[in-house]
Amino acid sequence: MWEGGKIQALMMDLDVGVCSEHEKKQKKKLLVDYLFNSRGHHNWYAGRYFFCELLALANVIFQIYALDRFFDGEFLTYGLQVIEFSQMDQEERIDPMIRIFPRVTKCRFYKYGPSANIETIDALCLLPLNIVNEKIYIFLWFWFLLLALLTAALIFYRMIIIACPPVRVYLLSLRFKLGSLDHLHTIVRRMSVGDWFLVYMLGQNIDSVIYQELIQDLAQKTDNDSKKDII
């Protein structure tokens, strides 16, 4: 939504790969010219994408914090306590699920007595719904842990991509089975992280054969331009 359909517009139906040869060459040339002439202008595009991934991590952390506050500091270590409980001897077990989600509790009722005064009645109340709640929240604990670890790993992966140009070359080669590494080195060396990210996203959305030709044409155009600068 936030990207305004940029990838869809740049694809120009090259994802189907059934257009005529003349039309394919024309669209491919337009796309190569756009990528070449707009070099250095896509960092904001990639930055917003990476920022959304950072927001996803912040959201998971906030959800964990909110549930921990709701359970008065018990949720953060809830899963660890359950694991420890399952490994303890039967005589030493203190079930953390029972402590957080009691199934029997003391209740106090008030009613009018014979003389119209309020009487207090103590009783034991069964809370069968807590049997379900404890299972739900132990699942949520492990689910949030998994999400937090995967999202944190994704953020670390993005940091490596930004800091290490050779990794970008490797990812393009590995993901799209591109033959010539020289072309990829040329593109990565002469383009910003945002430009690389846009090229990478296009590779996931257009025909693989057309994409290989696109990379080759873009690398040649970029290489020719660098030779002109030297001359």
C-alpha positions, 0 to 999 in steps of 0.5 A: 500500500505504502509503495504506491504500486511501484513494483506493479507499474515497473513490471509492465506485464513482464511477469507473464513472459508471453508478449511479442518479442518486439514488445518485450524488448521495448518494455525491457529497454524502458525498464533498464533506462528507468533503473539506470537513470534513477540510480540513487533515488530508491534508498527511501523506498527500501528504507520504508520497507526495512522500517516496516520490518523494524516496526514488526519487531517493535510490535512483538516486543510491545505485545510481550510487554503488555501481556507481562504487565497484564499478568503482573510480571508473570508472562515474561518467564511463563514459558520457562517456568512451564518447561522447568515444571515439566522437568521437576520431580513429582514431589517438588512440582509447583505448577506455574499454570495453576498459579497464574490460571487457578482452577479453584478459587475462593469466592465471596457472595453477598445476599440479604438475610432474614432481617434485611441485613447483608450476609457474606457467604464464602465459597469455592468457585470452579473456573473451568475456562482457565484450563483453556486459558493456560493452554492459549497463553502458553502457545502465545508465549512460544509464538511470540518468542518465535516471532521475536527471534525470526524478526530479530534475525531478519533485522540482522540480515538486513543490516548485513545486506546494507553493510556488505555489498558482496552479500548483495551479489551473492543473494542475487546470484543464489536467488535468481540463478544468474550466471555472470557474477561480473554483471552482478558486481557491476550493478552492486558496485554502481548502485545504492542499497535502495537500487539493489533492493528494487532490482531484487524485488523485480526479480521476484515478480517478472519472468526469470528469462526476461530478468536475466536479460534485464540484468545483463542489459543493465550491467552493460549500460552501467559498465559503458557509462563508467567507461565514459566517465574514465575517458 
